[in-house]
Amino acid sequence: MRKSMKKYQGLIAASFTPFHEDGSLALERVPALVEHSLKCKLSGLFVVGSTGEFSALCEDERMKTAEAYLHAAAGRIPIIVHVGSCSAEEASRLAAHARDNGADGVAAIAPFYFRPANVSQLASFLKPIAKACHPLPFYYYHIPVRTGVCLKVRELLPLLLDELPNFAGVKFTDNDLFDFQRSLEFAGEPCQILFGWDEIMISSLAMGAEAAVGSTYNYAPQIYQNIIEAFKRGDMVEARKWQAQSQSLVSLLQKYGAGAHKAMMKFCGFDLGPARLPSSSLDSSQELKLKREMDSLQLTKLLSHGG
């Protein structure tokens, strides 16, 4: 019988990796980020993922970043460590490291250079990674916009449920709501489908999602907590109003690029340093322009301050 896995409720933040100006890790800044997440009443942290710039980190840096978050959390907030790589061997080492250092779960994306041609190949790639972190809950991180692996999660699920005893679910970062709902209904009780598309989170709630993973939850969690509370009350007008605020925020992020996320954290009082190439950071004039646009849209007051 498959062991019951932890079920998340609410918001899980996709966490940042802080850097010094010279590009080296600034892990001394991680404890403040964890405390901020606790203050914001987040349900968990997803570390060393896309927001954490994992693809720009070497294996040792990924391990050290995971360790920093796990040490700072000290069991007070669940930590899911992303270990995905184009190398199953590297991902397996990272998975075992996460397990041995007290992670609450492990996640891995599909390989994004030599891509699997079908769900059978993808399941075969994920199997040794899940085995390496057993009995820790293992999640498949579905993000086709980044990996180019557009295989349907609904078709993958039966293989993962059959072949991976510690398979716990999917971080579903895609706007294919048809595949999302079919996956959610098929998964049922044994696993959980975590939604990962911030600007349409309300749609996932309508389909039965219980938890979501996102970057903007780090600095604007109240927007999404308001969506969830309004949805629970059945007040769809209010829920849509807050989702529109999310869309205004995300539109600005898209306009200014990936570096805008760390600029948002700076507005909240957390200087996380520059982004690593090929991502670009905002210079001071761009930050000022972004801040002015935030003010004009009355979004600044919705940021969660700390630091």
Residue pairs with C-beta under 8 A, 6 or more apart in sequence:
2 161
2 165
2 190
3 135
3 165
3 166
5 137
5 166
5 168
5 169
5 190
5 191
5 192
6 78
6 104
6 105
6 137
6 168
7 192
7 210
7 211
8 43
8 44
8 78
8 192
8 194
8 210
8 211
9 43
9 210
9 211
10 41
10 42
10 43
10 211
10 212
10 225
10 228
11 42
11 43
11 211
11 212
11 214
11 217
11 221
11 224
11 225
11 228
12 42
12 43
12 44
12 45
12 46
12 78
12 80
12 194
12 211
12 212
12 213
12 214
12 217
13 37
13 40
13 42
13 44
13 45
13 46
13 213
13 214
13 215
13 217
13 218
13 221
14 46
14 49
14 50
14 51
14 52
14 196
14 213
14 214
14 215
14 217
14 218
15 33
15 37
15 45
15 46
15 47
15 48
15 49
15 51
15 52
15 69
15 218
16 33
16 51
16 52
16 53
16 218
16 261
16 262
16 265
16 272
17 25
17 48
17 52
17 53
17 54
17 57
17 65
17 272
18 25
18 26
18 27
18 29
18 30
18 33
18 272
18 273
19 25
19 26
19 272
19 273
19 274
19 275
19 276
20 26
20 273
21 273
21 274
23 274
23 276
25 61
25 64
25 65
26 272
26 273
27 64
27 65
27 68
29 270
29 271
29 272
30 65
30 68
30 69
30 72
31 72
32 270
32 306
32 307
33 72
33 218
33 270
33 272
34 45
34 69
34 72
34 73
34 76
34 77
35 72
35 306
36 218
36 268
36 270
36 304
36 306
36 307
37 45
37 77
37 218
38 76
38 77
39 304
39 306
40 217
40 221
40 304
41 221
41 225
42 77
42 217
42 221
43 77
43 78
43 211
44 77
44 78
44 79
44 80
44 104
45 69
45 73
45 77
45 78
45 79
45 80
46 80
46 82
46 107
46 171
46 213
47 65
47 66
47 69
47 79
47 80
47 81
47 82
48 54
48 57
48 62
48 65
48 66
48 81
48 82
48 83
49 82
49 107
49 141
50 143
50 146
50 173
50 215
51 215
51 218
51 261
52 65
52 82
53 275
53 276
53 279
54 62
54 82
54 84
56 276
56 277
56 278
56 279
57 65
57 276
59 90
59 93
59 94
62 83
62 94
63 94
63 97
66 79
66 81
66 94
66 97
66 98
66 101
66 103
67 101
69 79
69 81
70 79
70 81
70 101
70 102
70 103
73 79
75 102
78 104
78 105
79 102
79 103
79 104
79 105
80 103
80 104
80 105
80 106
80 107
80 139
81 94
81 98
81 103
81 105
81 106
81 107
82 106
82 107
82 108
82 109
82 141
83 91
83 92
83 94
83 95
83 98
83 106
83 107
83 108
83 129
83 133
84 91
84 107
84 108
84 109
84 110
84 141
85 91
85 94
85 108
85 111
86 111
86 112
86 113
86 114
87 111
88 111
88 125
88 128
88 129
91 108
91 129
91 132
92 128
92 129
92 131
92 132
93 132
95 106
95 108
95 129
95 130
95 132
95 133
95 136
95 138
96 132
96 133
98 106
98 133
98 136
99 106
99 132
99 133
99 134
99 136
103 133
103 136
104 136
104 137
105 136
105 137
105 138
105 139
105 168
106 129
106 130
106 133
106 136
106 137
106 138
106 139
107 138
107 139
107 140
107 141
107 171
108 126
108 129
108 138
108 139
108 140
108 141
109 140
109 141
109 142
109 143
109 146
109 147
110 116
110 122
110 125
110 140
110 142
110 147
110 149
110 151
111 125
111 147
111 149
112 146
112 147
112 148
112 149
115 147
115 148
115 149
116 122
116 124
116 125
116 149
116 151
118 151
119 151
119 152
119 155
119 156
119 159
120 159
122 149
122 151
122 156
123 156
123 159
123 160
123 163
123 164
126 138
126 140
126 160
126 164
127 163
127 164
129 138
130 138
130 164
130 166
130 167
131 164
133 166
134 165
134 166
135 165
135 166
136 166
137 166
137 168
137 169
138 164
138 166
138 167
138 168
139 167
139 168
139 169
139 170
139 171
139 194
140 153
140 156
140 160
140 167
140 169
140 170
140 171
141 170
141 171
141 173
142 153
142 170
142 171
142 172
142 173
142 174
143 171
143 173
143 174
143 196
144 150
144 174
145 173
145 174
152 179
153 170
153 172
153 174
153 179
153 180
153 183
153 193
154 179
154 182
154 183
154 186
157 170
157 183
157 186
157 187
157 191
158 186
160 167
161 167
161 187
161 190
161 191
167 190
167 191
168 191
168 192
169 187
169 191
169 192
169 193
169 194
170 183
170 187
170 191
170 192
170 193
170 194
171 194
171 196
171 213
172 180
172 183
172 193
172 194
172 195
172 196
172 197
173 196
173 197
173 213
174 180
174 196
174 197
175 197
175 200
177 200
177 203
177 204
177 207
180 193
180 195
180 204
180 207
180 209
181 207
181 208
183 193
184 193
184 207
184 208
184 209
185 208
187 193
192 210
192 211
193 209
194 209
194 211
194 212
194 213
195 201
195 204
195 209
195 211
195 212
195 213
196 212
196 213
196 214
197 204
197 214
198 212
198 214
198 215
198 216
198 217
198 224
198 246
198 250
199 243
199 246
199 247
199 250
200 243
201 209
201 212
201 214
201 224
201 227
201 243
201 246
202 227
202 231
202 239
202 240
202 243
204 212
205 227
205 228
205 231
205 239
206 231
212 224
214 224
215 261
216 223
216 224
216 246
216 249
216 250
216 253
216 264
217 224
218 261
218 264
218 265
219 264
219 265
219 267
219 268
219 303
219 304
220 246
220 249
220 264
220 299
220 302
220 303
220 304
221 304
222 302
222 304
223 242
223 245
223 246
223 249
223 302
224 242
224 246
226 238
226 239
226 242
227 239
227 242
227 243
227 246
230 236
230 238
230 239
230 241
230 242
231 239
245 299
245 302
248 297
248 299
249 299
249 302
252 260
252 290
252 293
252 294
252 297
252 299
253 260
253 261
253 264
256 263
256 282
256 286
256 290
257 279
257 280
257 282
258 275
258 279
258 280
259 274
259 275
259 279
259 280
259 281
259 282
260 282
260 290
262 272
262 273
262 274
262 275
262 281
262 282
263 282
263 286
263 287
263 290
264 303
265 271
265 272
266 272
266 287
267 291
267 294
267 300
267 303
268 303
268 304
268 305
268 306
268 307
269 305
269 306
269 307
270 306
270 307
271 307
274 281
275 281
282 290
291 300
294 300
294 303
